Amino acid sequence: MLVTSDPFNSFLDVPQVTVLNGENGDLSGVRLAVKDIYDVAGLVTGCGNPDKAAEGKSAVRTAPSVQVILDAGARFVGKTQTDELAFSLMGQNAHFPHPVNPAAPTRVTGGSSSGSAAAVAAGLADLAVGSDTGGSIRAPASFCGLIGLRTTHGLISLEGAMKLAPSLDTFGWFARDIELYEAVARLLIGKDAHQGRLARPIRLEGLDALLPGPAETAEFQRMRGMAEKALGAISVAPAPSQSSDDLYWCFRRIQAYEAWQEHGAWISSGDRHLGPGVKERFAFGQAVDDTTYALETEKRSAFRSELAAMLGQDGFIVLPTVPGAAPLADGTPEELLAYRERALRLLCLSGLSGFPQITLPVGTVGGAPFGLSLLGPASSDLALIRLGREILQAQR
């Protein structure tokens, strides 16, 4: 670890290595942290599991998307914690001291990009790379008061990264500053492939019911009003034809099936000491058969087509990122699970569609961060960042 002091448990204690970076690029001087599912030359990619780390060899090449950031002048400051095999949403890896949420120390950071979010929120890094399969950029960003974008699926290369569920996995990053966020997006994405301006904000019927209480509802209404003031009147659209429960289970089954296909042979080859929750999620994936996966894939395709038709080229959905502030770090397993299941009913819309979603740090509940999200059509990533800038500027 290159950071000399880390009271937030965000970084891994790994040997120092020289990681080459460019000079005088657009990101010159920016401190970069990298989630430990990405290869960094000279370091083992541990994926949040001690057995993986013990069996692994030092990477000979840095993941290409991370290298793009380094080549632009960013300076590597360390590998960050990840939930075990990136298969969790709370940021509590049974094998390591849990990262502390700098914005709300009694609450979880969120996962699986837990250390990356904590490092940026604590000011130990300016920029941190993570990933989002089920919500692992958006949830930690919301919990820690950061900007986070789940990118259009397949838009940014994941070469050199551990796979969890390939049809859902996406590259992502955290920052506190929207200008820095956009600079990274332009490096990684280049020209925005989306045609036309996002000018038609939409609110989906029924999503507010996923908020757990009056405080969360009131704050989301305030944030939505802020978005409306900055971006224009928000129209109401009917909820998707598949219920939130149906979409939740569609996502869960696809994710778990693919995760078992990727990791099942390794898990079955010995006692891998998987932590609670992670172990059960892999076991669930083992039980999803090929026929079920095919059926759920058909449901996902139907949902994606329906959402694409609703958004067209100019529409975007305004929604809460997660149900509210991060759950308490000392919550019971049952409480954390209940929050996770409620959160995934919001997070799965972007995951199943493959469409981009940005979360913005514009709200608070009980003194803790609560993010507002914008979800747009495929490849509208840069357009969403520009809308996010408008909302953040209006807040100042």
Secondary structure, 3 states (H helix, E strand, C coil): CCCCCCCCCCECCCCCCCCCCCCCCCCCCCEEEEECCECCCCCCCCCCCHHHHHHCCCCCCCCHHHHHHHHCCCEEEEEECCCHHHCCCCCCCCCCCCCCCCCCCCECCCCCCHHHHHHHHCCCCCEEEEEECCCCCHHHHHHHCCEEEECCCCCCCCCCECCCCCCCCEEEEEECCHHHHHHHHHHHHCCCCCCCCCCEEEEECCHHHHCCCHHHHHHHHHHHHHHHHHHCCCEEECCCCCCHHHHHHHHHHHHHHHHHHHHHHHHHCCCCCCCCCHHHHHHHHHHCCHHHHHHHHHHHHHHHHHHHHHHCCCEEEEEECCCCCCCECCCCHHHHHHHHHHHHHHHHHHHHHCCCEEEEEEEEECCEEEEEEEECCCCCHHHHHHHHHHHHHHHC
